[in-house]
Amino acid sequence: MKIHAVSLGCDKNRVDTEIALAGVLEKGHTLTDNPNDADLLVVNTCCFIEDATKESIDAILSLAAAKKDDTKLYVMGCLAERYRAELLEEIPEIDTLLGTADYKRLADLLPEEGKGPSFHGRWLSTPPHYAYLKIAEGCDNRCTYCVIPSIRGSYVSAPMEELLAEAKDLASRGVKELIVIAQDTTRYGEDLYGEKKLPELLEKLCAVDGLQWIRLLYAYPESVTDELIRVLAEQEKIVKYIDMPIQHISDSVLRRMGRKTGREEIETTLKKLRAAHPDFTVRTTLITGFPGETEENYRELQDFVAAYAFERLGVFPYSREEGTPAARLPDQLPREIKERRAEGIMALQMDIHMSRNDRLVGKTIPVIVDQKTPEGYAGRSWADAPDVDGTVFIQTRNKLLPGTILSVSVTRAEGYDLVGVLASEAEEI
């Protein structure tokens, strides 16, 4: 069978898709980029916020339109888990729904077509030199705006020995950059071992031969301990980067969000990160227009973003998700206010980011090569995670191998991106 697969949403979803497709390919089936040429259409969906839900529904409808009489359409993931009955009623072209705990069953639903290549339980959809390591499933944080616990259940850590074996396998397949993910990476081990084990896991991952960069995403501020900061700062393989969503800085808004930290704790943690290493990059995520957010709350957030000057930052207008406690709160704000406030923060962040990039012109930085471009190559610095951060464009006449980490002299800044030349060629220009 020829299978056309689409994976939407977060990188946790991507890993689920990779696991599901590994079993399919091992049974002798193949993948195709053309939905019109497929015997089976598969979409792994997201419904974290309203825009993600719309994107997922649009993708399902687009694939449904590509169906032929003998083509099947399978819908997996969060949307399938949350709106099972509604999807089957509204989109009769769907043949099978697989919820968030069912994605591994995809291969079981297909016939054996022969023996395909072995992927050791995981087919990689990323370029061969980087991959995501999902260390836990579910979430126990119960933020009032979030649907994830109701869709994916309680927090469940993967056993450390399994994660280390997976990391070694990925390294043996050419992975140079390992990106550690979960709904909340910092709670890793609490359920299995009775204590947080992320620092220990990271140290053991650093001992895996072949890995050169290890990057940490989705760290919650209340669990970014002194021990974790020490490991991040001291271990050479760990890039000096942390994704730590704070969501807001106003204590009253944070309380309504059900967050476990207030402004003082957040500021203390951020100061510790900056003090731990001169090159530390902090990425955060914010929500504007949460129910009851006043103009004063918003100005407080603006002032904080301007003062701290995050290296990387993303903003989402609050999305009112049915079934969440926040959806029932009074003082819901109009969409235009939520979006205007998000745009205001992003305009401020753009100035901060461009100023930081300007200061890098003339400096030499390490860059991992991602892919060939018409003008040279595209890569990322230690401060850039795939898909969410900026790009470093490398102008060179040499042939570069993706996954190679090279020294690049920055020649100019272009918005969120940088342009440079190989340091070894800089003197020739």
C-alpha positions in Angstrom: 0.0 0.0 0.0 1.1 3.6 -0.7 0.5 5.8 2.3 0.3 9.6 2.5 0.8 10.9 6.0 0.4 14.4 7.5 1.5 15.2 11.1 0.2 18.5 12.6 0.9 20.3 15.8 3.7 19.8 18.2 6.9 17.8 18.0 5.4 15.3 20.6 2.8 14.6 17.8 5.6 14.2 15.3 7.2 11.5 17.5 3.9 9.6 17.7 3.6 9.8 13.9 7.2 8.5 13.5 6.4 5.5 15.8 3.2 4.7 14.0 4.8 4.9 10.5 7.7 2.7 11.6 5.4 -0.3 12.1 3.7 0.4 8.8 6.9 0.6 6.8 8.3 -2.5 8.5 5.3 -4.4 7.1 6.3 -3.6 3.6 4.2 -0.6 2.9 5.6 2.6 1.4 5.1 6.4 1.7 4.1 8.8 -0.9 4.1 12.6 -1.0 1.1 12.7 -3.3 -2.3 12.2 -1.7 -3.9 11.4 -5.0 -1.5 8.5 -5.4 -2.2 7.0 -2.0 -4.2 3.9 -0.9 -4.3 5.2 2.7 -4.4 8.8 3.9 -3.3 9.4 7.5 -3.5 12.6 9.4 -2.2 13.0 13.0 -4.2 16.0 14.4 -3.8 18.7 17.0 -6.5 20.7 18.9 -4.5 22.6 21.5 -6.0 25.9 20.5 -8.7 27.0 18.1 -6.3 27.7 15.2 -4.8 24.2 15.6 -8.3 22.7 15.6 -9.1 24.6 12.4 -5.9 23.5 10.7 -6.6 19.8 11.6 -10.2 20.0 10.3 -9.0 21.7 7.1 -6.4 18.9 6.6 -8.9 16.2 7.1 -11.3 17.8 4.6 -8.5 18.3 2.1 -7.5 14.6 2.3 -11.2 13.5 2.2 -11.5 15.4 -1.1 -8.5 13.4 -2.4 -10.1 10.0 -1.6 -10.9 7.6 -4.4 -13.4 4.8 -4.1 -10.8 2.4 -2.7 -8.8 4.9 -0.6 -9.0 4.9 3.2 -8.8 7.9 5.5 -7.5 7.4 9.0 -7.5 10.3 11.6 -5.2 10.0 14.6 -4.3 12.1 17.6 -5.7 14.8 19.8 -8.7 15.8 17.6 -9.7 12.2 17.2 -9.5 11.7 21.0 -11.4 14.9 21.9 -14.1 15.0 19.2 -14.6 11.3 18.2 -18.4 11.3 17.8 -18.5 14.7 16.1 -15.9 13.8 13.5 -17.6 10.6 12.6 -20.9 12.4 12.2 -19.7 15.5 10.4 -17.0 13.9 8.1 -18.3 10.5 7.0 -15.3 10.1 4.7 -13.3 9.1 7.8 -12.8 5.4 7.9 -11.0 5.0 11.2 -10.2 7.1 14.3 -7.2 6.4 16.5 -6.9 8.4 19.7 -3.8 9.6 21.5 -3.1 6.2 23.0 -3.9 4.2 19.9 -1.4 5.5 17.3 0.8 2.4 17.8 -2.1 0.3 16.5 -1.9 1.8 13.0 0.3 -1.0 11.7 -2.0 -3.6 13.2 -4.8 -2.4 11.0 -2.9 -3.0 7.8 -2.1 -6.3 6.0 1.4 -7.7 5.9 2.9 -6.8 2.5 6.3 -8.3 3.0 9.4 -7.4 5.1 10.3 -3.8 5.0 13.4 -2.1 6.5 13.7 -2.1 10.3 13.4 1.2 12.0 13.9 0.0 15.6 10.4 1.3 16.5 10.9 4.8 15.0 11.0 6.1 11.5 12.5 9.6 11.4 10.6 12.4 9.6 13.3 14.9 10.5 16.6 15.4 8.6 18.9 12.5 9.7 21.1 14.7 11.9 18.5 15.7 14.5 15.7 14.0 16.3 13.3 14.5 19.2 13.4 12.3 22.3 10.0 12.2 24.1 10.7 11.4 27.7 7.1 11.4 29.1 3.4 11.4 28.1 0.5 13.4 29.5 0.6 16.3 32.0 -0.4 16.8 35.7 0.0 20.6 35.8 -3.7 21.4 35.1 -3.3 24.9 33.9 -6.8 26.3 33.6 -6.6 27.1 29.9 -5.2 23.8 28.7 -7.0 20.7 27.3 -3.9 18.5 27.2 -4.5 16.6 30.5 -8.1 15.8 29.4 -6.8 14.5 26.1 -3.5 12.8 26.9 -4.0 11.9 30.6 -1.8 12.1 33.6 2.0 12.4 33.5 3.8 9.2 32.7 7.6 9.1 32.5 9.3 6.7 30.2 11.9 4.4 32.0 15.3 5.9 31.9 16.9 2.8 30.5 14.5 2.8 27.5 15.3 6.5 26.8 19.0 5.8 26.9 18.7 2.9 24.6 16.6 5.0 22.2 19.2 7.8 22.3 22.0 5.3 21.5 20.0 3.9 18.6 19.4 7.4 17.2 23.0 8.3 17.6 24.0 5.1 15.7 21.7 6.3 12.9 23.5 9.6 12.5 21.7 11.9 14.9 23.9 14.6 16.1 21.4 16.9 17.9 18.9 15.3 20.3 16.0 17.5 21.4 14.5 16.5 24.7 10.7 17.0 24.9 7.5 16.2 26.9 4.5 18.3 27.9 6.7 19.2 30.9 10.3 17.9 30.8 11.1 19.1 34.3 8.7 16.7 36.0 10.5 13.7 34.5 10.8 10.8 36.9 8.5 12.0 39.6 6.0 9.3 38.9 8.5 6.5 38.3 11.2 7.2 40.8 9.6 9.4 43.4 11.8 12.4 42.6 12.7 14.6 39.6 15.3 12.8 37.5 15.8 15.2 34.5 19.3 16.3 35.6 20.4 12.7 35.9 18.9 11.8 32.6 20.6 14.7 30.8 24.0 13.8 32.3 23.6 10.2 31.1 22.5 11.4 27.6 25.7 13.4 27.5 27.6 10.2 27.8 26.1 8.7 24.6 28.7 8.5 21.9 27.9 10.3 18.6 25.6 13.0 20.1 27.1 16.4 19.9 24.2 18.8 20.9 21.5 18.2 23.4 18.6 20.7 23.6 16.0 21.0 26.3 12.4 22.1 25.6 9.2 22.6 27.6 10.8 23.2 31.1 8.3 24.6 33.6 9.8 27.4 35.8 8.8 25.9 39.2 10.9 22.9 38.4 14.0 24.6 37.0 16.1 23.8 40.0 19.6 24.8 40.9 20.7 21.3 40.1 19.2 21.4 36.6 20.7 24.8 35.9 24.1 23.5 37.0 23.8 20.5 34.6 22.7 22.7 31.7 25.6 25.1 32.4 28.4 22.5 33.0 27.7 19.8 30.4 29.5 20.7 27.2 27.1 18.7 24.9 24.1 20.6 26.3 23.5 23.7 24.2 23.0 26.8 26.4 19.3 27.0 25.5 16.2 26.4 27.5 12.5 26.6 26.4 10.7 27.7 29.5 7.1 28.9 29.0 6.1 31.4 31.7 2.8 32.5 30.0 2.5 35.8 31.9 4.2 37.8 34.6 1.3 39.4 36.4 0.6 37.5 39.7 -3.2 37.9 39.4 -3.2 36.5 35.8 -0.9 33.7 36.7 -3.2 32.7 39.6 -6.2 32.6 37.3 -4.2 30.5 34.9 -3.5 28.0 37.6 0.3 28.4 37.2 2.5 27.3 40.1 4.9 30.3 40.1 4.5 34.0 40.6 6.5 36.9 39.3 9.1 36.8 42.1 9.9 33.1 41.5 10.0 33.5 37.7 12.4 36.5 38.0 14.7 34.6 40.4 14.9 31.6 38.0 15.6 33.8 35.0 18.4 35.6 36.8 20.0 32.3 37.8 19.9 31.1 34.2 21.5 34.3 32.9 24.2 34.1 35.7 24.9 30.4 35.0 26.5 31.0 31.6 27.2 34.0 29.4 25.7 32.4 26.3 22.4 31.2 27.8 19.4 31.6 25.5 16.0 31.6 27.1 13.0 31.0 24.9 9.6 31.6 26.5 5.9 31.6 25.5 3.2 34.1 26.5 -0.5 34.3 26.4 -2.3 37.6 25.9 -5.9 38.4 26.6 -6.5 35.8 29.3 -9.9 36.3 31.0 -9.7 39.3 33.3 -6.4 40.6 31.9 -6.5 44.3 32.4 -4.6 47.0 30.5 -2.5 47.3 33.6 -1.7 43.6 33.6 -0.8 43.9 29.9 1.5 46.9 30.5 3.2 44.9 33.2 3.9 42.1 30.8 5.1 44.6 28.1 7.5 46.2 30.6 8.8 42.9 31.8 9.5 41.7 28.2 11.3 45.0 27.5 13.3 44.8 30.7 14.4 41.1 30.5 14.8 41.1 26.7 14.3 37.4 26.1 16.5 35.9 23.4 13.6 34.0 21.9 9.8 34.5 22.5 6.5 33.5 21.1 3.0 34.8 21.9 -0.5 33.3 21.5 -3.8 35.2 21.9 -5.8 33.3 24.5 -7.9 30.6 23.0 -11.2 29.8 24.9 -11.3 26.0 24.9 -14.5 24.2 25.9 -14.2 22.0 28.9 -11.4 24.0 30.5 -11.9 26.0 33.8 -10.7 29.2 32.0 -13.5 28.9 29.5 -16.0 29.4 32.4 -14.2 32.5 33.9 -15.9 35.9 33.8 -14.4 38.8 31.9 -13.7 37.0 28.6 -12.0 39.5 26.3 -12.9 40.2 22.6 -10.7 38.6 20.0 -9.5 42.0 18.7 -8.1 42.9 22.1 -6.4 39.6 22.5 -4.8 39.8 19.1 -3.9 43.4 19.4 -2.0 42.7 22.6 -0.2 39.7 21.1 0.8 41.9 18.1 2.1 44.5 20.5 4.3 42.0 22.4 5.7 40.6 19.1 6.5 44.0 17.8 8.4 44.7 20.9 10.2 41.3 20.7 11.1 41.9 17.0 13.0 45.0 18.1 14.8 43.0 20.9 15.6 40.2 18.5 17.0 42.4 15.8 19.1 44.3 18.3 20.6 41.0 19.6 21.2 39.9 16.0 23.0 43.2 15.1 25.4 42.6 18.1 26.4 39.2 16.6 27.6 40.8 13.3 31.3 40.3 13.2 31.4 37.5 15.7 32.0 33.8 15.1 29.4 31.3 16.3 28.9 27.5 16.1 26.3 26.5 13.6 24.8 23.1 12.8 24.3 22.7 9.0 20.7 21.7 8.2 20.2 21.8 4.4 21.4 23.1 1.0 19.9 26.3 -0.3 20.3 28.1 -3.7 22.8 30.5 -2.2 24.7 28.1 0.0 23.4 26.3 3.2 21.0 26.9 6.0 21.7 26.0 9.6 21.1 27.0 13.2 23.1 28.4 16.0 22.9 27.0 19.6 20.2 29.6 20.2 17.9 28.2 17.5 15.6 25.2 17.8 14.2 23.7 14.6 11.0 25.2 13.2 10.4 27.8 15.9 13.6 29.9 15.9 15.8 31.6 13.4 18.1 30.4 10.6 21.8 31.0 9.9 22.4 31.2 6.2 26.0 30.1 5.2 27.4 31.5 2.0 30.2 29.1 0.8 31.6 27.6 -2.3 32.4 24.4 -0.4 30.2 21.3 -0.1 28.9 21.0 3.5 27.4 17.9 5.1 24.2 18.3 7.0 24.8 17.6 10.7 28.2 19.1 10.7 28.9 21.8 13.3 31.0 24.6 12.0 32.3 28.0 13.0 30.6 30.7 11.1 31.5 34.4 10.9 28.4 36.5 10.9 28.4 39.1 8.2 24.9 40.6 8.5 21.5 40.2 10.2 18.2 39.9 8.3 15.3 40.2 10.6 15.1 37.0 12.7 17.9 35.4 10.7 21.7 35.7 10.3 23.9 35.5 7.3 27.6 34.5 7.5 30.5 32.7 5.9 32.7 29.9 7.2 35.3 31.2 9.6 37.9 29.4 7.6 36.9 31.4 4.5 36.3 34.7 6.2 39.9 36.0 5.5 39.5 35.3 1.8 36.5 37.6 1.4 
